[in-house]
Each structure stands twice: as C-alpha cells, then as structure tokens.
Amino acid sequence: MNLSLKKIISILNTQEIGTPDDLTIDNISIDSRSLQNNDKTLFFALVGNNNDAHIYIKDLMLKGVRNFVVTHIPEGLEGKANFLVVKNTLEALQQVAAYYRSLFAFPIIGVTGSNGKTIVKEWLNFLLSPDYNIIRSPKSYNSQVGVPLSVLAINEQHNLGIFEAGISTVSEMDKLEKIIQPTIGILTNIGSAHDEGFESTEEKIKEKMLLFQHSKVVIFQKNELVDKCLESFSGYIPPSGAREIFSWSFTDNSATVFVSKKEHTHENIHIEYTYKGNVSDLKIPFVDDASVENVISCLSVLLYLEYDEKTIQNRIELLYPMEMRLKVKKGINNCSLIDDSYSSDFQSLKIALDFLESQKQHQKKTVVLSDIFQSGLSNEVLYSKVAELIVSNDINRVIGIGDTISILKTKLPNAVFFKDTNEFLVQLEQLNFENETILIKGARSFQFEEIVSALTEKTHETVLEINLNAISHNYNFFKSKLKPTTKMMAMVKAFGYGSGGFEIAKLLEHHKLDYLGVAFADEGISLKTAGIKLPIMVLNPENTSFSAIIQHQLEPEIYSLKGLNAFLKIAEQKKLKDFPIHIKMDTGMHRLGFEANTIDDLIATLKGNQTVKVKSILSHLATSDDLQHKDFVYYQINLFEKLSSKLMTELAINPIRHILNTSGISNFPEAQYDMVRLGIGLYGVSNDSEEQKYLENVGTLKSVISQIRTIQSGESVGYGRRFMANRESRIATIPIGYADGISRHWGNGIGFVTIKNKKAPVLGSVCMDMLMVDVTEIDCKEGDSVVIFGESPTVSYMAEQLKTIPYEILTSISQRVKRVFYRE
Ligand SMILES: *Cc1c(COP(=O)(O)O)cnc(C)c1O
C-alpha cells in the first residue's frame, strides 16, 4: 500500500497536528507489537471495550513510529509526532480502506455465511491461483478490523481479490460492504452459528446479503428461506444490467447448477452436475457434508468464470483440508514451532512474522521459508521486500527451501538454502535446532508438514489446545466491569490453572496487566527466568524460599508475625530497602492471614522499618460465589475495611487494597478497592450461568481414536466388565485416562466425549491411560479427532456431573498432556 499522508488527511476530513511535510505511508498498523512498525507506518490507535491502544503510542514513538490516528493526543506528546485526530479510530481505518479499495477495478469475490467462509476463500485461492495474482484475506481476517486490514494489502500487481466478511449483529455488514465492494458474492452455509445477534435466521440472512448489494452475481445454495430473502432484497442494480443469480441445489433442478450425489467411498464422493444443459462428473476428495457443500460453492465460481470441465476436475481433485490457525507446538530440543505449512505469500508472511515476534519463549528466532508465490512482483523486487521484512523482524537465522528463494543469498549472507524439502530433512541433524522459536512457513507443494513433524517433540497425541484470543476476550470482559482506575492481578498459580503459566503471563503483560499472582516461589521464578517483567506476588512463600524470592525480585505475601520476622531477618542481612511485601488479613476464610488480635504487634514490627514496604493489603472471600452467604461477605468486607484502615493510619502508608476474586468481581463490585484478583474467569469459567454466556472457552482437551472394534450383544468392555453391550456395538479406544487427569468416574453412563460433533458415551470405568466410548451411531474412523472437553462437554458440565468444581478439572490435567497455544 502507498498513500500520501495528505491524501489520508483529506479522506478523514481531519487536521494533522504535527510536522506539516508530506510523507508516503506504506504500512498500516494496529498492532503495537509488530516489528514492522517504522517511520512510514500509520498507526491506528483502536479503542476496544476495555483495551485502548492509545497507551502504546509512547512506546511506538521510541520505536520510530511518527504517524498516528487517534481520538485524542496522549498527555505530553503534543508536537512530538504527527497526530490525525478523529472521532472514532476504527471508522477512520474503515474509511481509508474503502477509499483505497475504490482505486482498483479488478474483480473481487466477497464471501460470507455462517460456516465455511475461510475454507471457501482458501480453496478458491488454491483453485484460481494458476491464472491470477490473488489478494485474499489472511487467515480468517473477516471482522470490522480484519477486513480493512486485508483490503489495505492490495497492490498494483493483483488482478483478483477474495475477501471474507463475518458479522455478529445487524448493521455491521453495511460497513464491510463499503470496504470490500465485491463484484462476485458467495453465500456459504447458513447455520445457527452466532444467532444471538439476530432476531431470526431470516434477519441474519438478509443482513449477510447486504454484502452483495452492488455485486454482479450472487452464488448460493438454493433454499426457500434464501430465495425469500433474495426476493425482498432490493439492492442496487449494477449499470451493466440486472444482477445475476447463480444458485446450486441437490434437490431443485431449477437451480443454475443441479447436483446429484452418486458414489460414496471412504475418501471420495462422486457427483453429477447439470449446468447450462450439460451433464458433468466430478470427484470430490472429501466425504463430509460441510466439505462437499464448500466444494460446490467453489465449483460454482469456476463455472461462472467459465472454466472447462477438465480443468475443474483436475484442480478440485487436488483440494486438501486446511488448518486456518497459526499453531504453536513444542519442538525437539526445547524449541517452539509455529506451524504455517499451508501457504506462502507475502501478506501472510508479514502476519506470521508478527505472530513469531509475539511469541517470546526464546531469544532466538528462526524462519524456514519456501519460495513465495503469487506476488505479481518480479523475483528481484519480491525477495528484496522479503529480505527487508526479515531484517526488520530481527530474525536470527533464515533457511530457504526452493529454487527462486535462493536469490536471498545475496541479500542475507547468513541464510542457508536447500533445493527441496528432502534435501533439508537429510541435513536436519547438522542444523542443530535448539532453544529457538522456529516459524515454518511454506507453500503447500513443499510439504513442510514433514518438517513440522520431524521437528515436533514426540509425545502421545493428546493435547490441551489453549485459545489465546479467548484469554484476551475474558480478560477484557472482566476489565470492563471495573472502574478504569482499578488495577488487575491475574492469578496464574498452578500453571495458569492448568492452561500454561508463561504463555498466559506473556499475553497479559502485553495487555498491560498490573500484577501476577502465583502460589509458590518456584512458579514465580520460572516466570521471571522466562522473561516476564510484571511484578509477581507469591501467595504462599515458604521461609526456605525467601532468599530465592529476593534474588528473583518476587514479592511475598506475608501472613503471620513469624513469617514477617523471618523475612525481615533475611532482608536486613541483605541490606534491602523498601522491598515490596503484601500483608494478608484473615477476615473469615481462616486459611492464611493476620487475625484481628495480631494487628497491634504487626504495626509495632513494621513501624519505622525501612527494609520492607507494604505494597498491598489483601484478604480473601470465602463465599463470593454464593449469594446465600451475602451477609458473610459483607462481614468480611467490613472487617477488611477496619483492619486495613487501621494499618494504613498507624503506619501512615497508602498501599493497594484488594479482596475480590472472579465471582467477587461479578457479585460485589462495590468492594473492588484498588485492585482485584482474577482467576478462573480468565480461563473461561463462571459460577454464574448468565455471565458464562459472555465468556469464551479457553481450553479444549483433544485426543484421537486409537482403535475401533465391533462387539456383539452380551459382550463386555473394560475392567470389571462394567459395561455390557445389549446390541451390536462399535467401540472406540481413546488414549487418555485417569493418569492424564480424567476422573475414573467419568464413565459408566455419566461422561461422554465428542466425535464429529456427536456425543460418544464413555463405557465402563476410565482406565489409567485409556478410555473406551460407544461410536455405534457415529461415522468415524481410527485416527479421528476426539474432544474430551471444550465446547462440549464443558468443564463446568463435567465438574457438575463429577460432583466437584471446574477448578479441580482444569488443574488436574497432567503435565504429560502437551499444551498447544493458538490465536484465531
Ligand atoms: C486463587 C485465588 C484467587 C482467584 O480466585 P478465582 O475464584 O479463581 O477467581 C484470588 N485470590 C486468592 C488469594 C487466591 O488464592
């Protein structure tokens, strides 16, 4: 993208406050962490529900960014950079994108629907890329923010665009339409996903169709409801004539493409389709309904673009399932891998490098990269840009694989090159991968999945997938319930409630969280050693750990005179001054803390002491989740108020006070004091079923089917023959058991797992390393994926059935289960 700052100012109809000379902007950014931000970047300070990017402006200026779109100029920064002041920074971003889009006249495909948008977009990209230079939305960038960013990546070499648009409520599509301005519209499957934001399915369809108000053609699966919506849909008729309706159907032979299914094998479906009076055959390399529908959407586009039967067959046969997310996996020799082995184009490289930068497990960053396709640029220009990106992202080593990428040799003297993936794999040992984060990014044809598999740490196939976006969402949700001045401590004890301490701490550090809380010193030490800079409070510091606490600059919670004296002794030996400590009061939990009758001694000990400084005073509620015990909560709060006030007056100090945990934030917001301590809510669990609806699921525990067998009526399954079949049954064995943290009782008619979106009941008792489920009604095979918990069953449901609490389920998942972190 290239736009002059002057032009942008006129589009936004605003004034520039700063140096007046004209500049060309070639990078639009909303991500403060991106290392691609430079003096030609225009940074839009977006303001979300509770995250406001204005806080990053100062840091960005230190990194050389000069141009900002803001709602106000942060204090003290006037005159120090160029500020374009607007009412709404998101709308400004959308306006610039819409203007920029209108500069290009090539066809643009706009995809919307409830399901299948991203896969249809990716498949179309694959099918059409031999003939076009395509610009498409990266990953699933389909939101009010993602769409403008996608569109702003168009350049003069492109001659086809494919963008997806996702909405969750009315009035959103209109905005996206103005930015995408599609000439070809595709409506994919309309399901019940995200129905909450709409009054009815009809309203949802109508809203989605607004994407097509100026398109020449609309492609969709014909059905009554869509037809009805289309009738009442009075969009603009393009000057070239009436809008074309391009429908397809399995049942209605009046559709533009009429499809009938023929043969069905384990891996393929043969269909026959009639188009313009011709009957053709097509072999689809998938069997599930959703994939078949998505392939037919793609087929319709190819037919509309007048591809011949043979080319269509040849290309569709090569379609493959795709992973839409960047996944972080644990690699060999303590490496971390970012698996992006599905695409290689310039735009997605930029995104992958930003993602790599946000993952700070290791100092050292490595990129394994294949030839880059579809840029429309000459190789010389393309690889110069790639080299620039690599340099600005501080990549320590680059490994290029392919023919054309070796051009980088002259630009990056330290890079290593291989002719093909095999040659690389032969040399793998000598490359000594160790303690580094490796981005593996390659076009499909290079089969980089073999590199990923060679570099992945070998463990069993059960993984706990952690959705980092959901953590951010939940964090912001609770933050939005607080006064703007209230600080937040996130509890990451017990390995982040089982979800991974470091990764979550890192993410929250980015969100400018105030404090972390851990249970024991060693948890804090490993966070600090891994590079976490946030202050960390240790809830339960043992006397033997005081030295280590001081050495690693952790902050102990002090809960008794004995502990205080022991800490003071060491602190004085080390000649510390104002070392931060936290004073815990027992107001009724009766677990840890100073009781009312010890306050005078506490005051006497601390008075005049210079070695330590009371950073905060806290207490913990015993019943914040149970409104039946409201009175007890008020009793605790009153006592806390009394004791902490006394301490503050007598010692003449002004510490942070805090008493609320997750359910306290929800139920007793008036007691938020200066800080709250968020735990379980961050991980997506609430005690309140109403509130639960606003939280996103964080962890999904997954495994695979090891084996399937059929048993006869009267045969049994597992130890003690506790399950007896009363019909012929298909039984699947899953390699996860109570040693992984799944309760032994999650069987015998109580528990289930989810396979292909269907419930499979757990049979008999759970074994140590395995469990067996009934898949008689489910069309599945060995190797298929199994969800143990996540969206269904939820951790809360499991806890209820097992007569425990979600905390125990989450923290029981054994460390032998690999954690995989991802962002959408
Ligand atoms: C664990 C813990 C919290 C967080 O509790 P949640 O119910 O998970 O929000 C807060 N404070 C203390 C002292 C804790 O031990």
The ligand as a Gaussian input file, in Angstrom:
#p B3LYP/6-31G(d) Opt

LIG

0 1
 C       -6.870000     -18.430000      43.565000
 C       -7.063000     -17.170000      44.253000
 C       -7.791000     -16.140000      43.637000
 C       -8.545000     -16.304000      42.346000
 O       -9.752000     -16.976000      42.587000
 P      -10.810000     -17.280000      41.406000
 O      -12.019000     -17.777000      42.103000
 O      -10.180000     -18.300000      40.534000
 O      -11.020000     -16.004000      40.697000
 C       -7.824000     -14.912000      44.269000
 N       -7.196000     -14.730000      45.453000
 C       -6.518000     -15.704000      46.099000
 C       -5.887000     -15.423000      47.411000
 C       -6.435000     -16.969000      45.513000
 O       -5.793000     -17.941000      46.139000

